[in-house]
Amino acid sequence: MIRTETQPTQDAEAENKPAKTILQVKGANLLEDSLSARVILFSLLVILLVTSLMTLPLISHYSTTWLEERVAAAYLISISLEASPNGLIDTSLQNRLLKQANVLGITVRKSDNSILMLGPNMPLVHNVYYDLRNSSIPSMLGMMLQTAISPGNKVIHIAGDPHGENAILVEIDVGCHDLFWQSMENTKRAIGTALFTALLVSISFYGFLQIAVVRRLQRLTSIILDFRRAPADASRSNICSGRVDEIGIAEEAFRQMQNDIRAALIYRTRLAAIGMAVTKIQHDLRGTLSSVMLASDTLETSSDPEVQRILPGLLAAIDRSVELCRSSMSFAQDGVLDLNPHRFLLSTLIDELFKECHVKPPYELINQVSQELHVVADRVQLYRAVSNLIRNALEAGADQVIVSTFIKEDMLELDVADNGPGISGKIISRLFTPFMSSTKFGSSGLGLSIAREIAMVHGGDVNLVVSGPGRTVFCIRLPLPIDY
C-alpha cells in the first residue's frame, strides 16, 4: 500500500523561513522590517520639519505685505485728497475710501511739516503701535500674537513709508479684528505653501532614495534569499550592476562570497563522496587486514630466517594501515564535539601525557607548565589536542619537545615547541586541512585539524607561531577561568 500523505521535513521548514521573514514586513512590525516604510516615515518628518520652519517666516512676510499694502493705499488716498477742491471731501466718500483701504484712519506727515488726516472726528485710542520701517520677523510675530490675545475691538497704529519715500510718513489705524482675521488667512496661506514645498521636497527625496538605495537593497536582499535557497546553483543570484558606490562594493563582496561558498560546496560535496567511498573501502580493508594479522601470527612461529627478517616490517606496515583506517573512521563519525568541561591542573595533564608517550633517550619531553595553573576545559579533548601536537613533533623527527604556558590578553597560550626540521613551505597554507596537512607515508593528516577543532569548540584556536630548522612552535589559545 502506498501512502500519499507527506510529512514536512526540516529542509522544507527551512525553505519556508525566508518567505515568513518577507511576510512579516506586512505585519505589525512594518517600521522595523521595511526600509521603504522607514523612508516614508522620514519623509513625513521632513514635511513636518520644513513646514514648521517655513510657516512662521511666511506668516510674518504675508502680514507685513498686507500692512504695507494698507499704507500704500492710504498714501494714494492722500494724493486724491490733494487733488480735490480745498482738500475736502464729503463724509460719505471718506467712509468709502477708508473702507476700500480697509483702515479706520489715515495720517500723512510730509516733509514740510504739514499733516493730512482722514478719519472719524473723535481721535481713536491706539492700543498697539508698530513701525513697519523697523519691521522684523520676531517683532511682527510678537505684534500679531499680542493682537490675537487682546480682547475687544482694539486699534493698532501702524507707521510706514509708502514705496520707500522717506520724506513722507504714513500712519494708519487698523482694527485688531481685521488684522486678526487677516492673520488667520495668512496662516492658512503660509501653511499651505509650506506643506506644498515640503511635500515636493519629500517626494523628491523619497523617489531618490527609492531608486538609488531602497530598490538596490531590495534586489540585493532578494538575491541573498535566493542564494540561501539554492547556494550551489550558479545560474541564479547573479549580481553585475557595475556600481562603484557602497552598495556596489557590497554587491561585489557578496558576489565573491557566492563564488567562494560555491567552490567550497563543490569541494565538500566531492570530499563527502570520496569519504563515503573511502569509508566503504576501509570497512572492507579492515576485514582484510584482520585476516592478514591472523596470518602474521602464524608467520611468527616460522623458523625461516627470511620470514623472521621481513616480519617486523610487515607487522609495522599492517599496524600503520589499521591505525590509518581507525583515525579516518573516527574523524568521519565524530561530528560536533560534546564538551564536558571542568576545572583541573594543566601540569598534571601534561605529566600524564608524557608518561603515555613512552619516550626514551635521546628523546626528551619537558614540562614547563606552572604547577598552580588551573584551566576549565574538557580534559579528555584537551589531552587529545595536545597529544596530537606532541605526536606530530616526534613523528617529524624532533627529539625534544617543550610544553610551556603564557598569559596574554585574558587568554591562556599553551606552546608546544620542538627542535625538529620544521614544516615544509608547500603545506603551510593547508596545514589545518583534513587529509592534506601531511606528506609522511602512513599519516592521515588529521592531527592538526582535530586539535584546532577542539580548541575552537572551547572558544580558542590553534596557530603555527614559528617554523624552521631546529625550532617549530604551535600555540593552543584557550579562555582563562573567570576567577583566574
C-alpha positions, 0 to 999 in steps of 0.5 A, spaced: 500 500 500 502 506 498 501 512 502 500 519 499 500 523 505 507 527 506 510 529 512 514 536 512 521 535 513 526 540 516 529 542 509 522 544 507 521 548 514 527 551 512 525 553 505 519 556 508 523 561 513 525 566 508 518 567 505 515 568 513 521 573 514 518 577 507 511 576 510 512 579 516 514 586 513 506 586 512 505 585 519 505 589 525 512 590 525 512 594 518 517 600 521 522 595 523 522 590 517 521 595 511 526 600 509 521 603 504 516 604 510 522 607 514 523 612 508 516 614 508 516 615 515 522 620 514 519 623 509 513 625 513 518 628 518 521 632 513 514 635 511 513 636 518 520 639 519 520 644 513 513 646 514 514 648 521 520 652 519 517 655 513 510 657 516 512 662 521 517 666 516 511 666 511 506 668 516 510 674 518 512 676 510 504 675 508 502 680 514 507 685 513 505 685 505 498 686 507 500 692 512 504 695 507 499 694 502 494 698 507 499 704 507 500 704 500 493 705 499 492 710 504 498 714 501 494 714 494 488 716 498 492 722 500 494 724 493 486 724 491 485 728 497 490 733 494 487 733 488 480 735 490 477 742 491 480 745 498 482 738 500 475 736 502 471 731 501 464 729 503 463 724 509 460 719 505 466 718 500 471 718 506 467 712 509 468 709 502 475 710 501 477 708 508 473 702 507 476 700 500 483 701 504 480 697 509 483 702 515 479 706 520 484 712 519 489 715 515 495 720 517 500 723 512 506 727 515 510 730 509 516 733 509 514 740 510 511 739 516 504 739 514 499 733 516 493 730 512 488 726 516 482 722 514 478 719 519 472 719 524 472 726 528 473 723 535 481 721 535 481 713 536 485 710 542 491 706 539 492 700 543 498 697 539 503 701 535 508 698 530 513 701 525 513 697 519 520 701 517 523 697 523 519 691 521 522 684 523 520 677 523 520 676 531 517 683 532 511 682 527 510 675 530 510 678 537 505 684 534 500 679 531 500 674 537 499 680 542 493 682 537 490 675 537 490 675 545 487 682 546 480 682 547 475 687 544 475 691 538 482 694 539 486 699 534 493 698 532 497 704 529 501 702 524 507 707 521 510 706 514 513 709 508 509 708 502 514 705 496 520 707 500 519 715 500 522 717 506 520 724 506 513 722 507 510 718 513 504 714 513 500 712 519 494 708 519 489 705 524 487 698 523 482 694 527 485 688 531 479 684 528 481 685 521 488 684 522 486 678 526 482 675 521 487 677 516 492 673 520 488 667 520 488 667 512 495 668 512 496 662 516 492 658 512 496 661 506 503 660 509 501 653 511 499 651 505 505 653 501 509 650 506 506 643 506 506 644 498 514 645 498 515 640 503 511 635 500 515 636 493 521 636 497 519 629 500 517 626 494 523 628 491 527 625 496 523 619 497 523 617 489 531 618 490 532 614 495 527 609 492 531 608 486 538 609 488 538 605 495 531 602 497 530 598 490 538 596 490 537 593 497 531 590 495 534 586 489 540 585 493 536 582 499 532 578 494 538 575 491 541 573 498 534 569 499 535 566 493 542 564 494 540 561 501 535 557 497 539 554 492 547 556 494 550 551 489 546 553 483 550 558 479 545 560 474 541 564 479 543 570 484 547 573 479 549 580 481 553 585 475 550 592 476 557 595 475 556 600 481 562 603 484 558 606 490 557 602 497 552 598 495 556 596 489 562 594 493 557 590 497 554 587 491 561 585 489 563 582 496 557 578 496 558 576 489 565 573 491 562 570 497 557 566 492 563 564 488 567 562 494 561 558 498 560 555 491 567 552 490 567 550 497 560 546 496 563 543 490 569 541 494 565 538 500 560 535 496 566 531 492 570 530 499 563 527 502 563 522 496 570 520 496 569 519 504 563 515 503 567 511 498 573 511 502 569 509 508 566 503 504 573 501 502 576 501 509 570 497 512 572 492 507 580 493 508 579 492 515 576 485 514 582 484 510 587 486 514 584 482 520 585 476 516 592 478 514 594 479 522 591 472 523 596 470 518 602 474 521 601 470 527 602 464 524 608 467 520 611 468 527 612 461 529 616 460 522 623 458 523 625 461 516 630 466 517 627 470 511 620 470 514 623 472 521 627 478 517 621 481 513 616 480 519 617 486 523 616 490 517 610 487 515 607 487 522 609 495 522 606 496 515 599 492 517 599 496 524 600 503 520 594 501 515 589 499 521 591 505 525 590 509 518 583 506 517 581 507 525 583 515 525 579 516 518 573 512 521 573 516 527 574 523 524 568 521 519 563 519 525 565 524 530 561 530 528 560 536 533 564 535 539 560 534 546 564 538 551 564 536 558 568 541 561 571 542 568 576 545 572 583 541 573 591 542 573 594 543 566 601 540 569 598 534 571 595 533 564 601 534 561 605 529 566 600 524 564 601 525 557 608 524 557 608 518 561 603 515 555 608 517 550 613 512 552 619 516 550 626 514 551 633 517 550 635 521 546 628 523 546 626 528 551 619 531 553 619 537 558 614 540 562 614 547 563 607 548 565 606 552 572 604 547 577 598 552 580 595 553 573 588 551 573 584 551 566 576 549 565 576 545 559 574 538 557 580 534 559 579 528 555 579 533 548 584 537 551 589 531 552 587 529 545 589 536 542 595 536 545 597 529 544 596 530 537 601 536 537 606 532 541 605 526 536 606 530 530 613 533 533 616 526 534 613 523 528 617 529 524 623 527 527 624 532 533 627 529 539 625 534 544 619 537 545 617 543 550 610 544 553 610 551 556 604 556 558 603 564 557 598 569 559 596 574 554 590 578 553 585 574 558 587 568 554 591 562 556 597 560 550 599 553 551 606 552 546 608 546 544 615 547 541 620 542 538 627 542 535 625 538 529 626 540 521 620 544 521 614 544 516 615 544 509 613 551 505 608 547 500 603 545 506 603 551 510 597 554 507 593 547 508 596 545 514 589 545 518 586 541 512 583 534 513 587 529 509 592 534 506 596 537 512 601 531 511 606 528 506 609 522 511 607 515 508 602 512 513 599 519 516 592 521 515 593 528 516 588 529 521 592 531 527 592 538 526 585 539 524 582 535 530 586 539 535 584 546 532 577 543 532 577 542 539 580 548 541 575 552 537 569 548 540 572 551 547 572 558 544 580 558 542 584 556 536 590 553 534 596 557 530 603 555 527 607 561 531 614 559 528 617 554 523 624 552 521 630 548 522 631 546 529 625 550 532 617 549 530 612 552 535 604 551 535 600 555 540 593 552 543 589 559 545 584 557 550 579 562 555 582 563 562 577 561 568 573 567 570 576 567 577 583 566 574 
